[in-house]
Amino acid sequence: MKIVAVNGGPRKNCNTAQLLDSFLNGVREAAPDAEIEVIHLYDYLYTGCKSCFACQLTANRENLGCRVKDSITDLLKDTFHADGIVFASPIYYLNVTAQLRAFWERLLYPGHSPKKIPTAVIYTMNMNEAQEQKFAASPLQIIDMYLTDCFGMPPETIHSYNTFQFNDRPALNEDFRRPVEEKKKHREEQFPKDLQAAFISGKQMVLRIQNL
Ligand SMILES: Cc1cc2nc3c(=O)[nH]c(=O)nc-3n(C[C@H](O)[C@H](O)[C@H](O)COP(=O)(O)O)c2cc1C
């Protein structure tokens, strides 16, 4: 069983990466032999889809994927042929990061996966849940729709709200118009629960794969 974990955030030790790690620990607990490939998108230089349409101009679209040759060509193949895929991203301007969007353009546009692949998406954000519903519900629903379409089943999603942007400089979190004490309390009480939810979701991905 191969799981590909795509980290769409730039910080390798912060909220998004921690939740992704916890998810992968859940995978490891449920499937100690699972092969896990972690892709940190910010380590690579690449663009989104270039509209060359090479992926569309062939009889057998499904297994060939994006024909643009650059640093992520092989990573796209690894991802498309995995047994399970987990994506993680901080929310930037009410959507996933530009890096993850560019990766998705090239992963999803070439065609549907010939096999069902369980996916999960981990989102971290400064907003609380009500703000997410008000401002970001629609972009995140569209992501669900495209992943479902490509991989044949809806993604599991984990939403971690009210994150601490600066662990080492807590006072700077006040910049985001909420009292730092409120964010600190949320961090101490809720973030461990989010980590646990990610862990459980990792275990569930293994079950979803085994039950296909
Ligand atoms: C450029 C930028 C844009 C952001 N835009 C949003 C946003 O639209 N909504 C939101 O809730 N948080 C936003 N944030 C906050 C991050 O989503 C949040 O702090 C996230 O948990 C950071 O993840 P990390 O700790 O893994 O880097 C933004 C942060 C940055 C740097």
The ligand as an SDF file (V2000), in Angstrom:
LIG
                    3D

 31 33  0  0  0  0  0  0  0  0999 V2000
   -0.2980   34.8560    2.5900 C   0  0  0  0  0  0  0  0  0  0  0  0
   -1.2360   34.3700    3.6760 C   0  0  0  0  0  0  0  0  0  0  0  0
   -2.5970   34.4260    3.4560 C   0  0  0  0  0  0  0  0  0  0  0  0
   -3.4810   33.9530    4.4340 C   0  0  0  0  0  0  0  0  0  0  0  0
   -4.8200   33.9990    4.1870 N   0  0  0  0  0  0  0  0  0  0  0  0
   -5.6740   33.5070    5.1020 C   0  0  0  0  0  0  0  0  0  0  0  0
   -7.0870   33.4980    4.8550 C   0  0  0  0  0  0  0  0  0  0  0  0
   -7.5730   33.9220    3.8160 O   0  0  0  0  0  0  0  0  0  0  0  0
   -7.8850   33.0060    5.8310 N   0  0  0  0  0  0  0  0  0  0  0  0
   -7.3890   32.4960    6.9970 C   0  0  0  0  0  0  0  0  0  0  0  0
   -8.1530   32.0430    7.8170 O   0  0  0  0  0  0  0  0  0  0  0  0
   -6.0580   32.4680    7.2520 N   0  0  0  0  0  0  0  0  0  0  0  0
   -5.1950   32.9600    6.3300 C   0  0  0  0  0  0  0  0  0  0  0  0
   -3.8480   32.9120    6.5810 N   0  0  0  0  0  0  0  0  0  0  0  0
   -3.3640   32.2750    7.8240 C   0  0  0  0  0  0  0  0  0  0  0  0
   -2.9310   30.8150    7.6120 C   0  0  0  0  0  0  0  0  0  0  0  0
   -3.8650   30.1020    6.8620 O   0  0  0  0  0  0  0  0  0  0  0  0
   -2.7980   30.0940    8.9450 C   0  0  0  0  0  0  0  0  0  0  0  0
   -1.9840   30.8190    9.8200 O   0  0  0  0  0  0  0  0  0  0  0  0
   -2.2500   28.6790    8.7220 C   0  0  0  0  0  0  0  0  0  0  0  0
   -2.5780   27.8610    9.8060 O   0  0  0  0  0  0  0  0  0  0  0  0
   -0.7400   28.6790    8.5360 C   0  0  0  0  0  0  0  0  0  0  0  0
   -0.2860   27.3550    8.3740 O   0  0  0  0  0  0  0  0  0  0  0  0
    1.1940   26.9240    8.8230 P   0  0  0  0  0  0  0  0  0  0  0  0
    1.3060   27.2260   10.2770 O   0  0  0  0  0  0  0  0  0  0  0  0
    1.2870   25.4920    8.5020 O   0  0  0  0  0  0  0  0  0  0  0  0
    2.1370   27.7460    8.0020 O   0  0  0  0  0  0  0  0  0  0  0  0
   -2.9610   33.4160    5.6420 C   0  0  0  0  0  0  0  0  0  0  0  0
   -1.5640   33.3830    5.8540 C   0  0  0  0  0  0  0  0  0  0  0  0
   -0.7150   33.8490    4.8860 C   0  0  0  0  0  0  0  0  0  0  0  0
    0.7860   33.7760    5.1250 C   0  0  0  0  0  0  0  0  0  0  0  0
  1  2  1  0
  2  3  1  0
  2 30  2  0
  3  4  2  0
  4  5  1  0
  4 28  1  0
  5  6  2  0
  6  7  1  0
  6 13  1  0
  7  8  2  0
  7  9  1  0
  9 10  1  0
 10 11  2  0
 10 12  1  0
 12 13  2  0
 13 14  1  0
 14 15  1  0
 14 28  1  0
 15 16  1  0
 16 17  1  0
 16 18  1  0
 18 19  1  0
 18 20  1  0
 20 21  1  0
 20 22  1  0
 22 23  1  0
 23 24  1  0
 24 25  2  0
 24 26  1  0
 24 27  1  0
 28 29  2  0
 29 30  1  0
 30 31  1  0
M  END
$$$$
